[in-house]
């Protein structure tokens, strides 16, 4: 069956659900290339802690939107949108299928949906960032809960960057942050496949992944990035695993405390990811451990494309 010429396939789901492997399988089967939609894999050198596939693990499939920004750069979803859509258009121009893969729900929507992002106000942003440094994210999260309860429910009380952005949007636009995200409307014909993992199993997989990352040298990776300005990176220094490793390197936490905190916060993060994706009725969910997961995903793609 011939696919729609400008089709985009998205593989989504919580962290540690197996998205990378399925994306590669789809790319090999459909004649495609993978586009990263994990906000932390955009950072150069953040490899172990983001479970970024090494070149030899990509099985010859081209991967795009990896290692785009230095760790000192603040994440910018509007800039990601611009760059990722250029990649989508380039892949289409060569008669191939873009396979978008990642767990950052807003980044997925930024590519496939007709989504415009409110502008920024440097003065407001600087004031909120200074307040974040002074009082911590939980105080600002309490304020967000009063002004925009729906956004507060979706954003972790520890995610200072997203809390600041939500409060900034409220000041700039006079609207709740969630209200600035319109009803989904595809920019490209899009098929979204989600990997469904039972919560207990997902927790187990996350714990194993965190242990593996520390055993593979996460602390050494963080120390190298620290020399390149990781602590100055508003976004990167707060990434899961990296923030905890910095606390360990500073002597504030023991290694066991840092590992346990990473596991706990990653499990909570995965629940929020799952909640985000479950709201989108366009996603077709497949059990992560189905022995025919690739065939089932291909059937979803061909039925739609």
C-alpha positions in Angstrom: 0.0 0.0 0.0 1.3 3.5 -0.9 1.4 5.9 2.0 0.1 9.5 1.9 3.0 11.5 0.4 3.3 13.9 3.3 2.5 11.6 6.2 4.2 11.9 9.6 4.3 9.0 12.0 4.7 9.8 15.7 5.8 7.2 18.3 4.8 8.5 21.8 4.5 7.4 25.4 6.2 7.7 28.7 9.9 7.4 29.3 11.3 3.8 29.2 8.4 2.5 27.2 10.5 1.4 24.1 9.8 4.3 21.7 13.3 4.4 20.2 13.3 0.7 19.1 9.8 1.0 17.6 10.7 4.1 15.8 13.7 2.4 14.2 11.6 -0.6 13.2 9.0 1.7 11.6 11.7 3.7 9.8 13.2 0.5 8.4 9.8 -0.9 7.3 8.4 2.3 5.8 11.5 3.8 4.3 11.9 6.6 6.8 14.1 8.7 9.1 13.7 9.4 12.8 13.2 12.9 14.3 13.9 13.3 18.0 11.0 14.8 20.1 12.7 14.4 23.5 13.5 17.9 24.7 16.6 16.8 26.7 18.1 14.8 23.8 18.4 18.1 21.9 21.4 18.9 24.2 25.0 18.2 23.1 26.7 15.7 25.4 23.6 14.8 27.4 23.8 11.2 26.3 23.7 8.7 29.2 21.1 10.5 31.3 18.7 10.9 28.4 19.1 7.4 27.0 20.2 8.8 23.7 20.9 6.1 21.2 24.6 5.9 20.2 25.3 6.0 16.5 25.9 2.3 16.3 22.5 1.6 18.0 20.6 3.5 15.3 20.9 0.5 12.9 21.8 2.7 10.0 18.6 4.8 10.3 19.3 8.6 10.1 18.3 10.4 13.3 17.6 14.2 13.3 17.3 16.8 16.0 19.9 15.3 18.3 22.7 17.3 19.8 21.3 20.6 18.5 22.0 23.0 21.5 24.8 23.5 24.0 23.9 22.9 27.6 24.0 26.6 28.3 21.0 27.3 26.0 17.5 27.6 27.4 15.0 25.3 25.7 12.8 27.0 23.2 9.9 24.9 21.8 9.1 27.5 19.1 12.7 27.2 17.8 12.4 23.4 18.0 9.2 23.6 16.0 10.9 25.7 13.2 13.9 23.4 13.0 12.0 20.1 13.2 9.5 21.1 10.5 12.4 22.0 8.2 13.6 18.4 8.7 10.1 17.0 8.1 9.9 18.9 4.8 13.3 17.7 3.8 12.5 14.1 4.5 9.2 14.4 2.5 11.1 16.0 -0.4 13.2 12.9 -0.7 10.1 10.6 -0.8 10.6 9.3 2.7 8.5 9.1 5.9 9.4 11.1 9.0 9.1 9.1 12.2 8.8 11.5 15.1 9.8 9.8 18.4 9.8 11.1 21.9 8.1 11.7 25.2 7.9 15.5 25.3 4.3 15.9 24.4 4.4 19.7 23.7 7.3 19.1 21.3 5.4 16.4 19.4 2.4 18.8 19.1 4.7 21.6 18.1 5.6 19.6 15.0 2.4 18.0 13.9 -0.3 20.5 15.1 -1.2 24.0 13.9 0.3 25.4 17.1 1.6 29.0 17.5 3.5 29.9 20.7 3.0 33.1 22.6 5.9 35.5 22.5 8.2 36.1 25.4 8.8 39.2 27.5 12.5 39.4 28.6 11.6 41.7 31.5 8.9 39.4 32.9 11.0 36.3 32.2 14.0 37.7 34.0 11.9 38.7 37.0 10.3 35.3 37.3 13.7 33.5 36.9 15.2 35.6 39.6 12.2 34.8 41.8 12.6 31.1 41.0 16.2 31.2 42.2 15.3 33.1 45.3 12.2 31.2 46.6 12.3 27.9 44.6 9.8 26.3 42.2 7.1 25.2 44.8 6.3 28.8 45.8 5.8 29.7 42.1 3.8 26.5 41.5 1.4 27.5 44.3 0.9 30.8 42.5 0.3 29.0 39.2 -2.3 26.8 41.0 -4.3 29.9 41.9 -4.1 31.5 38.4 -4.3 28.4 36.2 -5.2 25.2 38.0 -5.2 23.0 34.8 -1.7 24.0 34.0 -0.6 23.5 37.6 -2.0 19.9 37.5 0.1 19.2 34.4 3.4 20.7 35.5 5.5 19.2 38.3 6.0 21.5 41.3 9.7 21.0 40.8 9.8 22.0 37.1 10.8 25.6 37.6 11.4 26.2 33.9 7.9 25.3 32.8 6.3 27.0 35.8 8.1 30.2 34.9 7.0 29.9 31.3 3.3 29.3 32.3 3.3 32.4 34.6 5.0 34.4 31.8 2.4 33.5 29.3 -0.4 34.4 31.7 1.2 37.9 32.2 1.9 38.4 28.5 -1.4 37.2 27.1 -3.9 37.6 30.0 -4.9 33.9 29.3 -4.3 30.7 31.2 -1.3 28.8 29.8 -3.5 25.8 28.8 -5.9 28.1 27.0 -3.1 29.1 24.6 -3.0 25.5 23.3 -5.8 25.2 20.7 -7.8 22.1 19.9 -5.5 19.7 18.0 -5.4 20.3 14.2 -2.9 18.5 12.1 -0.4 20.4 10.0 0.5 17.2 8.2 -1.5 14.0 7.9 -0.3 12.3 11.1 -0.5 8.9 12.6 0.3 8.6 16.3 1.2 5.3 18.0 1.4 5.1 21.7 3.2 2.4 23.7 1.1 1.3 26.7 3.0 0.1 29.8 1.3 -0.9 33.0 2.3 1.4 35.8 4.1 -1.2 38.0 6.1 -2.4 35.0 6.9 1.1 34.0 8.2 1.9 37.5 10.4 -1.3 37.3 11.8 -0.3 33.9 12.5 3.2 35.1 14.4 1.9 38.2 16.4 -0.4 36.0 17.2 2.4 33.5 18.4 4.8 36.3 20.6 2.1 37.8 22.1 1.4 34.3 22.7 5.1 33.7 24.7 5.5 36.9 26.6 2.4 36.2 27.4 3.6 32.7 29.0 6.8 33.9 26.3 9.4 34.4 28.3 11.2 37.1 31.4 11.4 34.9 29.2 12.7 32.0 27.7 15.4 34.3 31.2 16.4 35.5 32.3 16.9 31.9 29.2 18.9 31.1 29.7 21.0 34.3 33.0 22.1 32.8 31.1 23.3 29.7 28.6 25.4 31.7 25.9 22.9 32.7 25.2 24.8 35.9 24.6 28.0 33.8 22.0 26.2 31.7 18.5 27.1 32.9 17.0 24.0 31.2 19.8 21.5 31.1 20.9 21.7 34.7 17.4 20.7 35.9 17.1 17.6 33.7 16.2 14.4 35.4 19.4 12.6 36.6 21.6 15.7 35.9 20.2 17.8 38.7 20.6 14.9 41.1 24.2 14.1 39.9 25.1 17.7 40.4 23.8 17.5 44.0 26.0 14.4 44.5 29.0 16.1 43.0 28.4 19.1 45.3 28.4 16.8 48.3 24.8 17.7 49.2 23.5 14.2 48.6 25.1 10.7 48.9 25.1 8.6 45.7 22.3 6.4 47.1 20.2 9.5 47.8 20.8 10.9 44.3 19.9 7.7 42.7 16.7 7.2 44.7 15.6 10.8 44.1 16.2 10.3 40.3 14.0 7.2 40.4 11.3 8.8 42.3 11.1 12.0 40.2 11.3 10.0 37.0 8.4 7.8 38.0 6.3 10.9 38.7 7.4 12.5 35.4 6.4 9.3 33.5 2.9 9.5 35.1 2.5 13.1 33.9 3.7 12.1 30.4 1.1 9.4 30.3 -1.6 11.7 31.4 -0.7 14.3 28.7 -0.8 11.7 25.9 -4.0 10.0 27.2 -5.8 13.3 26.5 -5.1 13.0 22.8 -7.8 10.8 21.3 -5.8 10.6 18.0 -3.2 8.2 19.6 -3.6 4.5 18.9 -2.3 2.6 21.9 -0.4 -0.7 21.6 0.9 -2.9 24.5 4.6 -2.3 24.8 5.4 -6.0 25.2 3.2 -7.3 22.3 5.4 -9.7 20.4 3.9 -8.2 17.2 4.2 -4.6 18.3 5.9 -3.6 15.0 3.4 -5.3 12.9 0.5 -3.8 14.9 2.1 -0.3 14.6 2.5 -0.8 10.8 -1.1 -1.9 10.5 -2.2 1.4 12.3 0.0 3.4 9.9 -1.3 1.7 6.7 -4.9 1.9 7.9 -4.6 5.6 8.2 -2.1 6.4 5.4 
